[in-house]
Amino acid sequence: MNDNKEFKPYVPAEKITPEFTFTSIALGIFLAVVFGAANAYLGLRVGMTVSASIPAAVIAMGVIRVIMRKNSILESNIVQTTGSAGESVAAGAIFTLPALFLWAAEGRMDKPGILEITLIALLGGLLGVFFMIPLRNALIVKEHGVLPYPEGTACAEVLLAGEEGGSNAGTVFAGMGFAALFKFIIDGLKVVPSEVSFRIKNYSGEIGTQIYPAVMSVGYICGPRISSYMFAGGVLSWMVLIPMIVLFGEQLVMYPGTAPIGEMFASGGASAIWSSYIRYIGAGALAAGGIISLVKSLPLIVTTFRDAMKSMGGAKSGVVTRTSNDLSMKIVLACIAVITILIWLVPAIPVSLLGAVIVVIFGFFFATVSSRMVGLVGSSNNPVSGMAIATLLIATVILKMTGDTGVHGMQGAIAIGSIICIVAAISGDTSQDLKTGYLLGATPKKQQIGEVIGVVASSLAIGATLYLLDQAWGFGSEELGAPQAMLMKMIIEGVMESNLPWGLVFIGVFIAVIIEILQLPVLPFAIGIYLPVQLNACIMVGGLVRLAFDKMKRKEEEKKEIVNDGILFCSGMIAGEGLVGILLALFAIAGLDKAIDLSGKLNLPTAVANIGSLVVFALVIASLLRFSLWRKRKN
């Protein structure tokens, strides 16, 4: 039994308040572009993105309630609905589309045009929204009290605590400012190195940490458990696997390397071994982890789809009120039909009729699954990577069997995977937003239009963002490793060309199987194997700060407030560093990066430079403590 019959939203259905206004849409569009660009940069560096709903809601309250002196909770809700779409579009796009740039760099094809990227992001995002709309009554209304939708409920609680909106918004903006300053010092002026690494004498392993605010913030937001699994994966790859490869294969030339392993290590250190061998082991572990998570979710997926279809089968009863008014189903179905035809016929999207059919079938299935699963376990546990990997494998096999191979087949597979990935990400985000609106008493139709506007705005920005970052540093580089896209590229090439070093891939697969047998989360551990240990260590530091906060002997309410302030500050740091990352990309393209680079002029000894890096990192941590643990609070 659920309690939706007794449920009364914060703003009653009969009450009309400002909601879909010029202010809310303009601010929402701005935040969609900002958080979309920031999360694109973060995801290309770290391989994961973070939710933008709560920081968007807090900023909305700060602007609408404090600056504009308006008491309009539903306007703030439209801002977070529109603004949070940018993060989901960015996640789907950056996990897949950089593969096209990587193939272009190898000379296999021309670079994708901005129009192609924009259309793939736009059509995938719109499908995600339109697939979710028929599910709203089934999942949000009828299942109220059954499906908690953790992020959507938390966002509603943040908006309801509006009297604290000003100070909380200040915390987000402070995080943006501090991270922008640190990022400019580290990667703009290059006063200190961005990472510190240490080697043990007569041992080939390497350990160290990056000092980036956003990376540390990811660890704080994810928490100590996820951070520790990622760090453990990094320790396995950099302190166990790399030393073993060097120890046993010093004189060997092993594919895909082209020189003796000992020679590679002597010239490039542990990073050279990681680049040539460990990445493939990590890719195998990630692919296996994605499939394992999907297989484990199959009973829930089947039940979810069946229940959603049953719920949709029942007609809505009663009079349509303001709080139950969705977009017209005729409009929704017409839009889905038009989008399907566009995916097939638009020349900029390299997808055949068969590919368009795959997109619609898998898209609706995964949108349904994603919408319900985020209601049960939250967005952070939604197996979008597993869905994308499964879709890519199936789509690539089907395309190969039907003779669509070579460059066109590879382009088609990545386009299908991109659209499905964006559909799954957006439908989950839309579900959380509609849950927030249901609790607050928002008008669903207006939220759905806001979500569409957010998708359009962030889609228009994501193409330029990807082009800018690629032109500045190139995907797969030290600055932008693009780990998820590299994985998708490997999967498609492995199926189409059978040229992967399968021995290394299977080592990763069986490491993932062992981790699953030990009943540990596979995906964070696999990501840890795949990413540099310095990055994992920086995430771990954030996780340790969060652990210290969680273990404090304080009153529960005070502890919760400290932790939440930290989350808001870290969300701001992620946005601030991402925006300065975009700015530095512009500098690199304009040739200004060399003019502001002080590393050559300072020419610090390695030991001094490392101490400087650790001092800056300590200041990053201190800034987090200042706006959470050491923040002055009202009694």
C-alpha angles and dihedrals in degrees: 000000000000130000102228092119091062095039117116117187123226091253108043119233092245093054117090117205133163109284119137098043135150089252095052094046095044092049091044092053091049092051092045090057094042097047091039092055093041093049091046090057092044094047092050090053102038105020095239139072132212130228116269098194100094098042089045090051092048093049089048090054091047092053102036101036104030107027099031093033092226122143099210116134093175091057089054088049092055089051093055091043092054095037098049092058090075093065093051094047089048092050094052093044100046094046091062120008098067086070087075090056091048091053089047090053088054090054095246096120144350119279114271112258122243087244091057093050092045093049094047091050093043098047093043092049094047091048089052091054096043093046089053098050096074088049096055096088092043098047108023102034107027093038096046107136090025102061109046098191092206099202093042092050092046090051090052090051090051091051092046090054087063096144087074093048097107098054092040092052088050089056091055092048091047089054090051092050097047094045091048090053094047093045092051091050093047103039103015106042091018091211090155132019116268092233141027120215133185131196128200114232113258090006126102097214124106133201132179144118141251117230102215118137094217094051092049088047091056088058092050093049094044091047134225098295098056091039091053093050090052092047091048089054090051092049090051093052100040102033100033115018098039094048090048092051091050094043097050100030105039094127096034129103102211126183128279087029117079101202135049110287093236090053091048091052093047092054103034106020123215090328091067091054090046092051095048102038118002094059090063092049088050091048090054091049092047094048091047091046092052092049093044091052090049093048091048088051094049097098089049091044093053092045091046094052093045094048093046091051091049092049092048089052092065115082118237110259129213134022118324107246130187091267094049099044111118129178111282113276089223090059092045094050092044091051092049090051093049092047091050091053091047092052088055101040107032105100093213091065110069096213126123126214088266089052091051090052090050089051094052096044096044092036095057092042094050093041089056092046093045093048093054098037093055086052090057105035106012132252094282091063095045105120095227091145090053091049091049093048092048091047092048093049094048095042093047092049092048092047091048092048091051091051097255096133137136123042096337092051092048091049091048093050094051092046091052091046091048094052093046092047091051091045091054093045096046096044090053091048092047090052092054091047093049090049089054089050092047091054093046097042098249124164106257093209092056092047091050091051089048090052090051091050090050091051092050093048096047092043090055089052101042096068092054090044093054092045091049094050093044093049092048100047111349126239116275090033127124090262095047112024093172090202099180093047091048088054093050090049091052092050094052093045090047092056098037100041106015089221101128121119089249094185091064092042092053091049086059092046093055093044086057091049090052091050090050091050088053086054094239124138105272103198100058090045091049091048087052091055091048098047127066113272091234090063092046090050091053089052089049091056089057090048091052092052089052090048090053090052092048092051096048118125096233135121109287093241093050092047091051090051092051092049092047092049087053091051091051093047091048091048087054091048091053091051093044095050092045092053093048087048088058090047092051089050088058089049091051092051091047091048093243094119092082092049094058096038107113098175094095094046094048094042092184120191112256094250092050092045091051091050089050090052092051091049091053090047090051088053090051090054091044090054089055091050091047093058097040119022097022097038116125110244135195113253 
